[in-house]
Amino acid sequence: MLIEIKNDVYYISQRLKEIDFKYFILYNTKKKKYEIHHSGQSDTYCLTVPFDELDSRTIDFVNQTRVENRDRLLKELDEENRKRGVYES
Protein backbone atom coordinates (compact mmCIF):
# COMPACT_ATOMS: atom_id res chain seq x y z
CA MET A 1 0.00 0.00 0.00
CA LEU A 2 1.26 3.48 -0.87
CA ILE A 3 0.36 6.51 1.23
CA GLU A 4 0.94 10.02 -0.10
CA ILE A 5 2.85 12.27 2.28
CA LYS A 6 1.64 15.83 1.85
CA ASN A 7 2.82 17.24 5.18
CA ASP A 8 5.83 16.32 7.26
CA VAL A 9 7.78 17.76 10.17
CA TYR A 10 10.61 19.25 8.08
CA TYR A 11 8.41 20.34 5.13
CA ILE A 12 10.27 17.98 2.80
CA SER A 13 7.23 17.48 0.56
CA GLN A 14 6.92 21.25 0.09
CA ARG A 15 10.67 21.68 -0.40
CA LEU A 16 10.67 19.01 -3.12
CA LYS A 17 7.97 20.95 -4.94
CA GLU A 18 10.31 23.97 -4.93
CA ILE A 19 12.80 21.86 -6.92
CA ASP A 20 10.07 20.59 -9.27
CA PHE A 21 6.36 21.04 -8.62
CA LYS A 22 5.66 17.57 -10.08
CA TYR A 23 7.54 15.72 -7.31
CA PHE A 24 5.53 13.96 -4.62
CA ILE A 25 6.31 11.53 -1.80
CA LEU A 26 4.71 8.15 -1.18
CA TYR A 27 5.30 5.91 1.81
CA ASN A 28 5.46 2.25 0.82
CA THR A 29 3.96 0.38 3.81
CA LYS A 30 5.10 -3.00 2.51
CA LYS A 31 8.76 -1.96 2.20
CA LYS A 32 8.55 0.61 5.03
CA LYS A 33 10.35 3.12 2.82
CA TYR A 34 9.68 6.57 1.40
CA GLU A 35 9.62 6.91 -2.37
CA ILE A 36 9.97 9.99 -4.53
CA HIS A 37 7.67 10.14 -7.56
CA HIS A 38 7.24 12.59 -10.43
CA SER A 39 3.82 13.14 -11.99
CA GLY A 40 5.34 14.17 -15.33
CA GLN A 41 6.52 10.62 -16.08
CA SER A 42 4.39 7.68 -17.26
CA ASP A 43 5.95 5.55 -14.50
CA THR A 44 6.00 8.11 -11.69
CA TYR A 45 8.60 6.28 -9.55
CA CYS A 46 11.96 8.11 -9.34
CA LEU A 47 13.80 6.70 -6.33
CA THR A 48 13.57 5.17 -2.90
CA VAL A 49 14.80 7.41 -0.10
CA PRO A 50 17.81 5.61 1.47
CA PHE A 51 17.04 7.01 4.93
CA ASP A 52 14.44 5.93 7.50
CA GLU A 53 13.05 9.44 7.86
CA LEU A 54 12.41 12.49 5.74
CA ASP A 55 14.91 15.23 6.44
CA SER A 56 17.32 17.53 4.59
CA ARG A 57 19.32 14.52 3.39
CA THR A 58 16.31 13.64 1.23
CA ILE A 59 16.47 17.01 -0.51
CA ASP A 60 20.22 16.63 -1.04
CA PHE A 61 19.79 13.10 -2.41
CA VAL A 62 17.05 14.14 -4.85
CA ASN A 63 19.17 17.04 -6.09
CA GLN A 64 22.18 14.77 -6.58
CA THR A 65 20.23 12.19 -8.55
CA ARG A 66 18.34 14.54 -10.86
CA VAL A 67 18.74 13.78 -14.56
CA GLU A 68 20.28 17.23 -15.05
CA ASN A 69 23.25 16.01 -12.98
CA ARG A 70 23.67 12.74 -14.91
CA ASP A 71 26.88 13.66 -16.74
CA ARG A 72 28.58 14.92 -13.59
CA LEU A 73 27.50 11.84 -11.62
CA LEU A 74 28.74 9.45 -14.30
CA LYS A 75 32.07 11.27 -14.43
CA GLU A 76 32.40 11.01 -10.62
CA LEU A 77 31.56 7.29 -10.71
CA ASP A 78 34.08 6.66 -13.49
CA GLU A 79 36.79 8.50 -11.56
CA GLU A 80 36.02 6.59 -8.37
CA ASN A 81 36.13 3.28 -10.27
CA ARG A 82 39.49 4.22 -11.79
CA LYS A 83 40.86 5.01 -8.33
CA ARG A 84 39.72 1.62 -7.07
CA GLY A 85 41.17 -0.15 -10.09
CA VAL A 86 37.77 -1.45 -11.17
CA TYR A 87 38.59 -0.65 -14.79
CA GLU A 88 41.03 1.28 -16.89
CA SER A 89 40.05 3.91 -19.41
MDTraj code that builds the backbone (N, CA, C; nanometers):
import mdtraj as md
import numpy as np

residues = "MET LEU ILE GLU ILE LYS ASN ASP VAL TYR TYR ILE SER GLN ARG LEU LYS GLU ILE ASP PHE LYS TYR PHE ILE LEU TYR ASN THR LYS LYS LYS LYS TYR GLU ILE HIS HIS SER GLY GLN SER ASP THR TYR CYS LEU THR VAL PRO PHE ASP GLU LEU ASP SER ARG THR ILE ASP PHE VAL ASN GLN THR ARG VAL GLU ASN ARG ASP ARG LEU LEU LYS GLU LEU ASP GLU GLU ASN ARG LYS ARG GLY VAL TYR GLU SER".split()
xyz = np.array([
    [0.0844, -0.1176, 0.0000],
    [0.0000, 0.0000, 0.0000],
    [0.0893, 0.1243, 0.0000],
    [0.0513, 0.2223, -0.0789],
    [0.1257, 0.3476, -0.0872],
    [0.0419, 0.4605, -0.0286],
    [0.1033, 0.5386, 0.0581],
    [0.0358, 0.6506, 0.1227],
    [0.1067, 0.7794, 0.0823],
    [0.0323, 0.8742, 0.0284],
    [0.0937, 1.0015, -0.0101],
    [0.1230, 1.0850, 0.1143],
    [0.2423, 1.1404, 0.1188],
    [0.2852, 1.2270, 0.2283],
    [0.2783, 1.3711, 0.1776],
    [0.1807, 1.4441, 0.2281],
    [0.1640, 1.5831, 0.1853],
    [0.2212, 1.6818, 0.2861],
    [0.2281, 1.6389, 0.4114],
    [0.2816, 1.7241, 0.5183],
    [0.3759, 1.6409, 0.6036],
    [0.4867, 1.7005, 0.6407],
    [0.5828, 1.6322, 0.7265],
    [0.6525, 1.7363, 0.8136],
    [0.7187, 1.6895, 0.9149],
    [0.7784, 1.7762, 1.0174],
    [0.8762, 1.8783, 0.9591],
    [0.9582, 1.8365, 0.8634],
    [1.0605, 1.9247, 0.8076],
    [1.0210, 1.9860, 0.6730],
    [0.8943, 1.9745, 0.6376],
    [0.8415, 2.0335, 0.5132],
    [0.9131, 1.9814, 0.3893],
    [0.9546, 1.8558, 0.3923],
    [1.0273, 1.7975, 0.2798],
    [0.9385, 1.7920, 0.1557],
    [0.8127, 1.7556, 0.1735],
    [0.7235, 1.7483, 0.0563],
    [0.7101, 1.8845, -0.0112],
    [0.7005, 1.9907, 0.0666],
    [0.6919, 2.1255, 0.0086],
    [0.8252, 2.1669, -0.0530],
    [0.9352, 2.1315, 0.0113],
    [1.0672, 2.1682, -0.0395],
    [1.0984, 2.0960, -0.1710],
    [1.0499, 1.9730, -0.1854],
    [1.0672, 1.9014, -0.3118],
    [0.9925, 1.9714, -0.4244],
    [0.8760, 2.0242, -0.3930],
    [0.7971, 2.0951, -0.4939],
    [0.8662, 2.2247, -0.5371],
    [0.9521, 2.2798, -0.4535],
    [1.0310, 2.3968, -0.4933],
    [1.1356, 2.3580, -0.5985],
    [1.1856, 2.2350, -0.5911],
    [1.2796, 2.1857, -0.6918],
    [1.2049, 2.1601, -0.8216],
    [1.0927, 2.0891, -0.8116],
    [1.0073, 2.0591, -0.9269],
    [0.8674, 2.0331, -0.8729],
    [0.7712, 2.1116, -0.9173],
    [0.6362, 2.1036, -0.8619],
    [0.5674, 1.9691, -0.8897],
    [0.6266, 1.8864, -0.9765],
    [0.5665, 1.7568, -1.0080],
    [0.6143, 1.6436, -0.9162],
    [0.7090, 1.6726, -0.8260],
    [0.7541, 1.5719, -0.7305],
    [0.6482, 1.5499, -0.6238],
    [0.6358, 1.4249, -0.5785],
    [0.5533, 1.3958, -0.4618],
    [0.6118, 1.2744, -0.3906],
    [0.5755, 1.2581, -0.2640],
    [0.6313, 1.1526, -0.1800],
    [0.5228, 1.0509, -0.1480],
    [0.5589, 0.9238, -0.1609],
    [0.4712, 0.8150, -0.1185],
    [0.5460, 0.7315, -0.0160],
    [0.4719, 0.6841, 0.0843],
    [0.5298, 0.5913, 0.1806],
    [0.4814, 0.4523, 0.1444],
    [0.5771, 0.3628, 0.1182],
    [0.5457, 0.2252, 0.0825],
    [0.5372, 0.1449, 0.2122],
    [0.4152, 0.1078, 0.2526],
    [0.3961, 0.0385, 0.3806],
    [0.4515, -0.1036, 0.3783],
    [0.4570, -0.1647, 0.2612],
    [0.5103, -0.3003, 0.2506],
    [0.6616, -0.3000, 0.2721],
    [0.7303, -0.2056, 0.2086],
    [0.8759, -0.1955, 0.2201],
    [0.9203, -0.1092, 0.3378],
    [0.8242, -0.0326, 0.3943],
    [0.8545, 0.0612, 0.5034],
    [0.9603, 0.1622, 0.4608],
    [0.9410, 0.2156, 0.3398],
    [1.0349, 0.3120, 0.2820],
    [0.9585, 0.4254, 0.2156],
    [1.0222, 0.5425, 0.2129],
    [0.9678, 0.6566, 0.1395],
    [1.0159, 0.6489, -0.0047],
    [0.9281, 0.6885, -0.0958],
    [0.9618, 0.6914, -0.2371],
    [0.9331, 0.8299, -0.2935],
    [1.0183, 0.8725, -0.3837],
    [0.9967, 0.9986, -0.4535],
    [0.9400, 0.9654, -0.5907],
    [0.8337, 1.0353, -0.6276],
    [0.7671, 1.0141, -0.7561],
    [0.7560, 1.1474, -0.8290],
    [0.7347, 1.1395, -0.9594],
    [0.7239, 1.2595, -1.0432],
    [0.6038, 1.2410, -1.1356],
    [0.5072, 1.3290, -1.1235],
    [0.3822, 1.3136, -1.1991],
    [0.3980, 1.3390, -1.3482],
    [0.5108, 1.3908, -1.3916],
    [0.5344, 1.4170, -1.5329],
    [0.5873, 1.2974, -1.6103],
    [0.5999, 1.1832, -1.5449],
    [0.6518, 1.0617, -1.6078],
    [0.5394, 0.9585, -1.6142],
    [0.5428, 0.8717, -1.7162],
    [0.4391, 0.7683, -1.7256],
    [0.4496, 0.6714, -1.6076],
    [0.5717, 0.6303, -1.5729],
    [0.5955, 0.5553, -1.4503],
    [0.6472, 0.6594, -1.3513],
    [0.5672, 0.6964, -1.2547],
    [0.5996, 0.8108, -1.1690],
    [0.7173, 0.7860, -1.0745],
    [0.7532, 0.6601, -1.0498],
    [0.8602, 0.6284, -0.9553],
    [0.9937, 0.6883, -0.9999],
    [1.0617, 0.7562, -0.9076],
    [1.1961, 0.8106, -0.9336],
    [1.3014, 0.7371, -0.8517],
    [1.2797, 0.7305, -0.7202],
    [1.3797, 0.6697, -0.6335],
    [1.3208, 0.6366, -0.4980],
    [1.3908, 0.5490, -0.4282],
    [1.3566, 0.5170, -0.2899],
    [1.4517, 0.5949, -0.2008],
    [1.3987, 0.6628, -0.1034],
    [1.4802, 0.7412, -0.0102],
    [1.5627, 0.6424, 0.0734],
    [1.6962, 0.6575, 0.0759],
    [1.7806, 0.5605, 0.1472],
    [1.7912, 0.5858, 0.2975],
    [1.7028, 0.6677, 0.3506],
    [1.7038, 0.7005, 0.4931],
    [1.5694, 0.6605, 0.5543],
    [1.5679, 0.6356, 0.6830],
    [1.4444, 0.5932, 0.7500],
    [1.3468, 0.7066, 0.7763],
    [1.3933, 0.8294, 0.7619],
    [1.3050, 0.9439, 0.7858],
    [1.3272, 1.0496, 0.6792],
    [1.2300, 1.1370, 0.6678],
    [1.2409, 1.2486, 0.5736],
    [1.3090, 1.3644, 0.6439],
    [1.4213, 1.4075, 0.5903],
    [1.4914, 1.5231, 0.6440],
    [1.5714, 1.5872, 0.5313],
    [1.6595, 1.6797, 0.5623],
    [1.7320, 1.7533, 0.4586],
    [1.8172, 1.6625, 0.3707],
    [1.8563, 1.5467, 0.4206],
    [1.9322, 1.4520, 0.3387],
    [1.8505, 1.4086, 0.2168],
    [1.7187, 1.4017, 0.2343],
    [1.6311, 1.3638, 0.1232],
    [1.6398, 1.4666, 0.0119],
    [1.6364, 1.5940, 0.0474],
    [1.6470, 1.7015, -0.0515],
    [1.7816, 1.6920, -0.1228],
    [1.8879, 1.6749, -0.0462],
    [2.0223, 1.6630, -0.1045],
    [2.0298, 1.5444, -0.2000],
    [1.9739, 1.4306, -0.1590],
    [1.9786, 1.3097, -0.2409],
    [1.9015, 1.3280, -0.3719],
    [1.7851, 1.3891, -0.3641],
    [1.7055, 1.4142, -0.4853],
    [1.7819, 1.5073, -0.5788],
    [1.8392, 1.6123, -0.5246],
    [1.9175, 1.7045, -0.6087],
    [2.0350, 1.6344, -0.6756],
    [2.1028, 1.5483, -0.6029],
    [2.2183, 1.4770, -0.6580],
    [2.1786, 1.3819, -0.7701],
    [2.0624, 1.3226, -0.7601],
    [2.0233, 1.2193, -0.8546],
    [1.9365, 1.2696, -0.9694],
    [1.9154, 1.3987, -0.9767],
    [1.8338, 1.4535, -1.0862],
    [1.9017, 1.4291, -1.2201],
    [1.8224, 1.4083, -1.3227],
    [1.8736, 1.3783, -1.4559],
    [1.9660, 1.4891, -1.5068],
    [1.9434, 1.6119, -1.4637],
    [2.0284, 1.7231, -1.5050],
    [2.1721, 1.7052, -1.4576],
    [2.1920, 1.6243, -1.3545],
    [2.3251, 1.6015, -1.2984],
    [2.3873, 1.4713, -1.3479],
    [2.3235, 1.4048, -1.4432],
    [2.3666, 1.2740, -1.4908],
    [2.5127, 1.2724, -1.5358],
    [2.5507, 1.3660, -1.6215],
    [2.6875, 1.3661, -1.6742],
    [2.7910, 1.3815, -1.5638],
    [2.7656, 1.4721, -1.4707],
    [2.8582, 1.4919, -1.3592],
    [2.8661, 1.3669, -1.2726],
    [2.7517, 1.3045, -1.2449],
    [2.7498, 1.1839, -1.1619],
    [2.8249, 1.0693, -1.2287],
    [2.8036, 1.0515, -1.3586],
    [2.8737, 0.9451, -1.4300],
    [3.0239, 0.9682, -1.4301],
    [3.0648, 1.0937, -1.4463],
    [3.2069, 1.1269, -1.4426],
    [3.2668, 1.0951, -1.3055],
    [3.1933, 1.1302, -1.1984],
    [3.2400, 1.1005, -1.0624],
    [3.2510, 0.9502, -1.0389],
    [3.1521, 0.8742, -1.0863],
    [3.1557, 0.7292, -1.0713],
    [3.2732, 0.6687, -1.1480],
    [3.2958, 0.7151, -1.2698],
    [3.4083, 0.6661, -1.3488],
    [3.5404, 0.6939, -1.2783],
    [3.5548, 0.8137, -1.2259],
    [3.6786, 0.8504, -1.1563],
    [3.6994, 0.7637, -1.0316],
    [3.5932, 0.7422, -0.9565],
    [3.6023, 0.6585, -0.8365],
    [3.6382, 0.5144, -0.8739],
    [3.5794, 0.4634, -0.9804],
    [3.6125, 0.3276, -1.0267],
    [3.7578, 0.3175, -1.0711],
    [3.8077, 0.4211, -1.1372],
    [3.9488, 0.4217, -1.1789],
    [4.0402, 0.4163, -1.0563],
    [4.0061, 0.4973, -0.9556],
    [4.0862, 0.5007, -0.8325],
    [4.0909, 0.3644, -0.7659],
    [3.9808, 0.2932, -0.7706],
    [3.9719, 0.1620, -0.7070],
    [4.0267, 0.0509, -0.7950],
    [4.0630, 0.0849, -0.9182],
    [4.1165, -0.0150, -1.0089],
    [4.0102, -0.1072, -1.0668],
    [3.8859, -0.0623, -1.0647],
    [3.7771, -0.1450, -1.1173],
    [3.7922, -0.1622, -1.2674],
    [3.8325, -0.0559, -1.3347],
    [3.8588, -0.0654, -1.4789],
    [3.9507, 0.0457, -1.5205],
    [4.0129, 0.0282, -1.6319],
    [4.1034, 0.1280, -1.6887],
    [4.0354, 0.1950, -1.8058],
    [4.0639, 0.3217, -1.8252],
    [4.0049, 0.3908, -1.9412],
    [4.1036, 0.3995, -2.0550],
])
top = md.Topology()
chain = top.add_chain()
for i, resn in enumerate(residues, 1):
    res = top.add_residue(resn, chain, resSeq=i)
    for name in ("N", "CA", "C"):
        top.add_atom(name, md.element.get_by_symbol(name[0]), res)
traj = md.Trajectory(xyz[None], top)
